[in-house]
Amino acid sequence: MIYTDLLTTDKDPMGTAILDYLKHGKADKLRVFSSQFDEDEIPVRTLFRTEKQMAPLERTALQLATGRILDVGAGSGCHSLILQAAGKEVEAIDISPLSVEAMRKRGVKQVTQANLFNESFCGSYDTLLMLMNGSGIIGRLENLPAFFRKAKQLLRPGGSILMDSSDLRYLYEDEDGSFVIDIAGDYYGEVDFKMQYKDIIGDPFDWLYIDFQTLSLYAAQNGFEAELVKEGKHYDYLARLRPKA
């Protein structure tokens, strides 16, 4: 089932961390938990990176974004601010109320607390920009048809989705170079996460990392064409998805 709600401030660990960093120039640990992996941490300062600090995939996506742009899951607004500075028209959305507050304080001109998948969210855009493993918000493979339906509603003629993701197969690589993946189990890129910042604990959520071949297959089944724009150094890539003519 696809997640359509918004966060509240008491369940917004990442937004709290972003606002803390904005106010004080530093933040505590943003802890990440998963039933599939060991505890991890997101360095909050990386959410405030400049264009020079961004990966080539991100910089390429920002260059390719044209027309009216929707920055989905905009976080601290780092991508929206770069697009604004380049004279591009961009609207930022995030389900996090405190991230939205931080973006407004940072000078993002058009920013709304919204969930892309909520029926009430509508608009008309030339580019849907989904970065920082942007496929993640789709949650699970079974949600891809709903995602593509929503994208068709939002995209203007000739518009496209720019999305980055990662192929997690490297986590299952054996010493001999083969991959040990349970084909009968869930798709290996479907991950459950939960975040904590100080005493703010978020609800668990699904996050989708998807390999390009699987993304292309689902795109074709749902009336889209997938183009591999650029590959990163570690199983990550940038894709452009366009509705078929």
C-alpha positions in Angstrom: 0.0 0.0 0.0 1.4 3.4 -1.0 1.9 6.0 1.7 -0.2 9.1 1.2 -0.1 10.9 4.6 2.0 13.8 5.9 4.3 13.8 8.9 3.6 15.7 12.1 6.3 17.5 14.0 6.4 14.8 16.8 7.2 12.1 14.2 9.7 14.1 12.0 13.2 13.2 13.0 14.9 14.2 9.7 13.0 17.6 9.7 14.1 18.2 13.3 17.7 17.5 12.4 17.6 19.8 9.4 16.1 22.6 11.4 18.7 22.1 14.1 21.5 22.3 11.6 20.1 25.4 10.0 19.7 27.1 13.4 23.0 26.1 15.0 25.3 25.0 12.2 25.5 21.5 13.7 23.3 18.6 14.6 23.3 15.4 16.6 23.2 12.0 15.1 20.4 11.2 12.7 20.1 7.5 13.3 18.7 5.0 10.8 17.4 1.5 11.7 16.4 -1.4 9.5 15.4 -5.0 10.1 17.7 -5.9 7.1 20.8 -3.9 8.0 22.9 -2.7 10.9 22.2 0.7 12.5 23.5 3.5 10.3 23.7 7.3 10.5 23.0 10.2 8.0 25.5 13.0 8.4 23.1 16.0 8.6 25.6 18.4 7.0 25.4 16.4 3.8 21.8 17.5 3.4 23.1 21.0 3.1 25.7 20.3 0.4 26.5 22.9 -2.3 26.4 22.1 -6.0 30.2 21.6 -6.0 29.8 19.0 -3.2 27.1 17.1 -5.1 27.7 13.8 -7.0 28.0 14.0 -10.8 24.6 12.3 -11.1 22.9 15.1 -9.2 24.6 17.8 -11.1 23.6 16.2 -14.4 20.0 15.9 -13.2 19.9 19.6 -12.2 21.3 20.6 -15.6 18.7 18.5 -17.4 15.7 19.7 -15.4 13.7 22.1 -17.6 10.5 24.1 -17.6 8.3 24.0 -14.5 10.1 21.6 -12.1 8.7 19.7 -9.1 11.4 18.9 -6.6 9.9 15.8 -4.8 11.1 15.0 -1.3 13.1 18.2 -1.3 14.5 17.9 2.2 16.6 20.9 3.1 16.0 22.4 -0.4 19.5 22.2 -1.6 18.5 21.2 -5.2 15.7 23.8 -5.3 18.0 26.6 -4.3 20.5 25.6 -7.0 17.7 25.6 -9.6 16.4 28.9 -8.4 19.9 30.4 -8.6 20.0 29.2 -12.2 16.8 31.1 -13.0 14.6 28.0 -13.3 11.1 27.7 -12.0 10.9 25.1 -9.2 8.3 24.1 -6.7 9.5 22.0 -3.7 7.4 19.5 -1.8 8.1 17.3 1.2 5.9 15.4 3.7 8.1 16.8 6.6 6.6 20.0 8.2 10.0 21.0 9.7 11.9 20.4 6.4 9.3 22.7 4.8 9.9 25.3 7.5 13.7 25.1 6.9 13.3 25.5 3.2 11.3 28.6 3.6 13.9 30.0 6.0 16.6 29.2 3.4 14.8 31.1 0.7 13.0 28.5 -1.4 10.3 30.5 -3.0 7.7 27.9 -3.7 7.5 25.2 -1.1 4.6 23.1 0.2 4.1 20.3 2.7 2.6 17.7 0.4 2.6 14.0 -0.4 3.1 13.3 -4.1 0.7 10.3 -3.8 -2.1 12.0 -2.1 -5.2 12.4 -4.3 -5.4 16.1 -3.4 -2.0 16.9 -4.8 -2.2 18.1 -8.4 -0.3 20.4 -10.7 1.3 20.6 -14.2 5.0 20.2 -14.6 7.7 19.6 -17.2 10.1 17.8 -14.9 9.5 15.7 -11.8 12.9 15.7 -10.0 13.5 12.8 -7.6 17.0 12.8 -6.2 18.9 11.3 -3.3 17.7 7.8 -4.2 14.5 9.4 -5.4 12.9 6.0 -6.2 12.8 5.5 -2.5 9.5 7.2 -1.9 7.7 4.7 -4.1 8.3 2.2 -1.3 7.7 -1.1 -3.0 7.6 -2.6 -6.5 3.8 -3.1 -6.2 3.4 0.7 -5.9 5.1 1.5 -9.3 1.8 1.4 -11.3 0.3 4.0 -9.0 3.4 6.1 -9.2 3.4 6.1 -13.0 -0.4 6.9 -13.1 0.3 9.9 -10.8 3.2 11.0 -13.0 1.1 10.9 -16.1 -1.4 13.2 -14.3 1.3 15.7 -13.3 3.5 15.8 -16.5 2.9 18.2 -19.3 3.2 16.9 -22.9 6.9 16.3 -23.5 7.7 16.2 -19.8 9.8 13.7 -18.0 10.9 12.2 -14.6 14.5 12.5 -13.6 15.1 9.9 -10.9 18.2 8.4 -9.3 18.5 5.1 -7.6 20.9 2.3 -6.7 21.1 -1.4 -7.4 21.7 -3.1 -4.0 22.8 -6.4 -5.6 26.4 -5.5 -4.5 25.3 -6.3 -0.9 24.7 -9.9 -1.9 27.9 -10.4 -3.8 29.9 -13.6 -2.9 33.6 -13.8 -2.8 33.7 -15.4 -6.3 31.8 -12.5 -7.8 28.4 -14.3 -8.0 25.3 -12.9 -6.4 23.3 -14.8 -3.7 19.8 -13.5 -3.9 16.6 -15.3 -2.7 14.5 -15.2 -5.9 11.5 -16.5 -4.0 11.6 -13.7 -1.4 10.8 -10.0 -1.6 12.6 -7.9 -4.2 16.1 -7.3 -2.7 15.8 -3.5 -3.2 12.7 -3.2 -0.9 14.0 -2.0 2.5 12.2 -1.0 5.7 13.6 2.0 7.6 13.0 3.9 10.8 14.8 7.1 11.9 15.5 8.7 15.2 16.9 12.1 16.1 17.4 12.8 19.8 14.1 11.7 21.3 12.1 12.1 18.1 11.3 8.6 16.7 9.7 8.3 13.3 7.3 5.6 12.2 8.7 2.8 10.0 8.5 3.3 6.3 9.3 1.3 3.1 12.0 2.5 0.8 12.7 1.2 -2.8 16.1 0.9 -4.4 15.5 -0.4 -7.9 17.9 -1.6 -10.5 17.6 0.0 -13.9 16.5 -3.2 -15.7 13.6 -3.7 -13.3 12.7 0.0 -13.5 12.7 -0.2 -17.4 10.4 -3.2 -17.3 7.8 -1.6 -15.0 8.1 1.7 -17.0 7.3 -0.2 -20.3 4.3 -1.9 -18.6 2.9 1.4 -17.5 3.3 3.5 -20.7 6.8 5.0 -20.1 10.2 4.8 -21.7 13.2 4.6 -19.5 16.6 6.0 -20.5 19.8 5.4 -18.6 21.3 8.9 -18.5 24.4 8.3 -16.3 25.9 5.7 -14.1 27.7 6.4 -10.8 30.7 4.7 -9.4 28.9 2.4 -7.0 25.8 0.7 -8.6 23.9 4.1 -8.7 22.4 5.7 -11.8 20.3 8.5 -13.1 17.3 7.6 -15.3 15.0 9.7 -17.4 11.4 8.4 -17.8 9.1 9.7 -20.4 5.5 8.8 -21.3 5.3 6.9 -24.5 3.9 9.0 -27.4 
